[in-house]
Amino acid sequence: MSATQDIRALTPPDVAARKGGVPLVCLTAYTTPVAKIVDPHCDIVLVGDSVGMVLHGLPSTLSVSLDMMIMHGQAVRRGLARALMIVDMPFGSYEESPEQAFRNAARLMAETGCAAVKLEGGEGMAGTIRFLTSRGIPVMAHIGLTPQAVNTFGGYKVQGRGEASERIVRDAIAIAEAGAFSVVLEKVPEQLARRITADIAIPTIGIGASAACDGQILVVDDMLGMFTDFRPKFVKRYAELGQAASVAIAGYARDVRERRFPAAEHVFGDIPKALAGGAAA
């Protein structure tokens, strides 16, 4: 039996039970190697539709397809042993009706092996969340700044300031009552995030919210500093891998151009003459 077979993967009820406890650690992953790296440290690994911007160079998440999410979900699943894997439902795959949402969520779960799906929206999605959860599909909700609605918001702006805070509170209450087992709060004022965390019975996962949330999530490429020209206020960089990679690649390029690579230790010797002639004989 392999070491990974001895490890029990976390489940949606495990995550729900962490409300008010040790904060949940969450990161995104889109590939098998990254999934293997984050798995020992994370409670939740999200295959986010941010993959469209991070790996595919798209201007937003709106062009991400269900097939794209399935492909990356399958890759991440191969790298996980412990963390709860959640896959984003992409734009256009669930908004039309609860029935459409169920068909696509069921396909995501069947083809990726994920334990739950995530969808964006508050009060307007409560009926869909209730429809899914009553049919065996665990749902993580996402309110506040919902990137799939970036055109409606007029950009990636903070949500819930002033009188708008009551709308976000209603969203949180509605999705909790509908059966979501957790909710992402993105880019909302800290006091609002604290209020919602105190008021609802399911864990809140903050991104650009508050340390008072029941957990935190970041895009793994952001916190590792893979992009030198992208520095959101809510991201703490724990490394500068983009800069380190640039230095390493520049060194490789110099060595190739100056014929220092490959060196003797990187190439193979000649075939002994006896062996080379033996075949002909």
C-alpha positions in Angstrom: 0.0 0.0 0.0 1.4 3.4 -0.9 1.8 6.2 1.6 -1.0 8.2 -0.1 -3.5 5.4 0.3 -3.2 5.8 4.1 -4.3 9.4 3.9 -8.0 10.2 4.2 -9.0 13.1 1.9 -11.0 15.9 3.6 -14.7 16.1 2.8 -17.2 19.0 2.6 -18.6 18.0 6.1 -15.0 18.2 7.4 -14.7 21.7 6.1 -18.1 22.8 7.4 -17.2 21.5 10.8 -14.2 23.8 10.9 -16.4 26.9 11.4 -14.8 29.0 14.1 -11.9 26.7 14.5 -8.4 26.6 13.1 -8.5 28.7 9.9 -8.8 26.7 6.6 -5.9 27.0 4.3 -6.9 27.2 0.6 -4.9 27.7 -2.7 -5.6 27.2 -6.3 -3.9 24.6 -8.5 -4.2 23.8 -12.2 -1.6 21.2 -12.8 -0.5 17.9 -11.3 3.0 19.1 -10.1 1.6 22.1 -8.3 -1.2 20.0 -6.8 1.5 17.7 -5.3 3.3 20.6 -3.8 0.3 22.3 -2.2 -1.6 19.1 -1.0 0.4 18.5 2.2 -0.2 22.1 3.4 -3.8 22.9 2.2 -7.2 21.9 3.4 -8.9 22.9 0.2 -7.4 23.0 -3.3 -9.5 24.9 -5.8 -9.3 24.4 -9.5 -10.3 27.9 -10.3 -11.6 29.4 -13.5 -8.7 31.8 -12.9 -6.8 29.2 -14.9 -8.0 31.0 -18.0 -6.0 34.2 -17.1 -3.1 32.5 -15.2 -2.2 29.7 -17.7 -4.0 30.5 -20.9 -3.5 34.3 -21.1 -7.2 35.2 -21.4 -8.2 38.7 -20.4 -10.9 37.4 -18.0 -12.5 34.2 -16.8 -15.5 34.6 -19.1 -14.0 32.5 -22.0 -13.2 29.5 -19.8 -15.1 26.4 -20.9 -16.4 23.4 -19.1 -14.0 21.2 -21.0 -11.1 23.4 -19.9 -12.1 23.0 -16.3 -12.5 19.2 -16.6 -9.0 18.9 -18.2 -7.3 20.9 -15.4 -9.5 19.2 -12.8 -8.3 15.8 -13.9 -4.7 17.0 -13.8 -5.1 18.3 -10.2 -6.9 15.2 -9.0 -3.8 13.1 -9.9 -1.7 15.2 -7.6 -3.9 15.2 -4.5 -4.1 12.8 -1.6 -5.4 14.9 1.4 -6.9 18.2 0.4 -10.6 18.7 -0.5 -10.7 19.3 -4.3 -13.3 21.8 -5.6 -13.7 22.8 -9.2 -15.2 26.1 -10.4 -18.2 26.0 -12.6 -17.4 28.4 -15.5 -19.4 31.2 -16.8 -22.5 30.1 -18.7 -22.5 26.6 -17.3 -25.1 27.1 -14.5 -26.9 30.4 -14.8 -29.6 29.3 -17.2 -31.5 27.0 -14.9 -31.0 24.6 -11.9 -31.3 21.7 -14.3 -28.5 23.0 -16.5 -26.4 23.5 -13.4 -27.0 20.0 -12.2 -26.1 18.4 -15.6 -22.8 20.3 -15.7 -21.9 19.9 -12.1 -22.6 16.2 -12.3 -20.3 16.0 -15.3 -17.6 17.9 -13.5 -17.8 15.6 -10.5 -17.9 12.4 -12.6 -15.1 13.3 -14.9 -12.7 15.0 -12.5 -13.3 13.2 -9.2 -13.8 16.5 -7.4 -15.8 16.4 -4.1 -17.6 19.7 -4.7 -18.2 22.5 -7.1 -18.0 26.3 -6.7 -20.4 28.8 -8.3 -20.7 32.5 -8.1 -23.7 34.5 -6.9 -25.8 35.2 -3.9 -29.6 35.5 -3.6 -30.1 34.9 -7.3 -28.3 31.6 -7.1 -29.9 30.3 -3.8 -32.5 28.3 -5.7 -29.8 26.6 -7.8 -27.7 25.9 -4.8 -30.7 24.3 -3.1 -31.4 22.2 -6.2 -27.8 21.0 -6.4 -27.3 20.2 -2.7 -30.6 18.3 -2.5 -29.3 16.1 -5.3 -26.0 15.2 -3.7 -23.7 17.9 -5.1 -21.9 19.9 -2.4 -21.6 23.6 -3.3 -19.1 26.2 -2.2 -20.6 29.6 -2.9 -18.8 32.8 -3.9 -20.1 36.4 -3.2 -18.7 39.9 -3.0 -16.6 40.5 -6.1 -17.6 37.7 -8.4 -15.2 37.8 -11.4 -17.6 36.3 -13.8 -19.8 39.5 -13.3 -16.8 41.8 -13.9 -18.6 43.6 -16.7 -21.6 44.2 -14.5 -19.4 45.7 -11.8 -17.4 47.8 -14.2 -14.1 46.2 -13.2 -12.5 44.4 -10.3 -13.8 46.8 -7.7 -14.4 46.3 -3.9 -18.0 45.3 -3.3 -20.2 46.0 -0.2 -19.2 49.5 0.8 -21.8 51.7 2.4 -25.4 50.8 1.8 -24.3 48.0 -0.6 -23.1 46.0 2.4 -26.7 44.9 3.2 -26.9 43.3 -0.3 -23.8 41.2 0.5 -25.2 40.2 3.9 -28.5 39.1 2.2 -26.4 37.1 -0.3 -24.5 35.4 2.5 -27.6 34.5 4.5 -29.4 33.2 1.3 -26.6 30.9 0.2 -26.1 29.5 3.7 -29.8 28.8 4.1 -29.8 27.2 0.6 -27.3 24.6 1.7 -23.8 25.7 0.6 -21.2 24.2 2.9 -18.8 27.3 2.7 -18.6 30.6 0.9 -15.8 32.7 -0.6 -15.9 36.4 0.3 -13.9 38.3 -2.3 -12.8 41.9 -2.1 -15.2 43.1 0.5 -14.5 45.6 3.4 -12.9 44.0 6.5 -15.8 45.0 8.8 -18.3 43.5 6.5 -16.4 40.2 6.2 -16.2 40.1 10.1 -20.0 40.6 10.3 -20.8 38.0 7.8 -18.4 35.5 9.4 -20.1 36.0 12.7 -23.7 35.9 11.3 -23.7 32.7 9.2 -23.2 29.1 10.3 -20.9 28.1 7.4 -17.2 28.8 7.0 -16.2 32.0 5.2 -13.1 31.8 3.0 -11.6 35.3 2.5 -9.7 36.7 -0.4 -9.2 40.4 0.0 -11.5 40.3 3.0 -10.5 39.8 6.7 -8.3 37.7 8.9 -11.5 37.0 10.9 -12.8 34.8 8.1 -12.8 31.0 8.8 -10.1 30.5 6.1 -8.1 32.2 3.3 -7.6 31.5 -0.3 -5.1 32.9 -2.9 -4.2 32.1 -6.4 -1.0 30.1 -6.0 0.8 31.9 -8.8 0.1 35.2 -7.1 1.4 34.3 -3.7 4.5 32.7 -5.3 5.3 35.8 -7.3 5.1 34.2 -10.7 4.1 37.5 -12.3 6.3 40.5 -11.8 3.8 43.0 -13.2 0.8 41.9 -11.1 0.5 42.9 -7.5 -3.0 43.0 -6.1 -3.3 44.8 -2.7 -4.8 41.7 -1.1 -1.9 39.3 -2.1 1.0 38.7 0.2 4.0 37.3 -1.8 5.8 34.5 -0.1 8.3 34.1 -2.9 9.5 35.9 -6.1 9.6 32.9 -8.4 9.0 34.9 -11.5 12.1 37.0 -10.9 14.1 33.9 -9.9 13.0 32.1 -13.1 13.9 35.1 -15.2 17.4 35.2 -13.7 17.8 31.4 -14.2 16.6 31.5 -17.9 19.0 34.4 -18.6 21.8 32.3 -17.2 20.8 29.4 -19.4 20.7 31.6 -22.5 24.2 33.0 -21.8 25.6 29.5 -21.4 24.1 28.2 -24.6 25.3 31.2 -26.6 28.8 31.0 -25.2 28.9 27.2 -25.6 29.3 26.6 -21.9 26.2 24.3 -21.9 26.1 21.4 -22.4 29.4 20.7 -20.6 31.2 17.3 -20.4 29.0 16.1 -17.5 25.8 16.7 -19.6 26.7 14.7 -22.7 27.2 11.0 -23.5 30.5 9.4 -24.5 31.2 7.5 -27.7 30.2 3.9 -28.1 33.2 1.6 -27.6 34.7 0.5 -30.9 34.3 -3.1 -30.0 30.6 -2.7 -29.5 30.2 -0.6 -32.5 31.9 -3.1 -34.8 30.3 -6.1 -33.2 27.0 -5.5 -34.8 28.5 -5.4 -38.3 30.4 -8.6 -37.7 
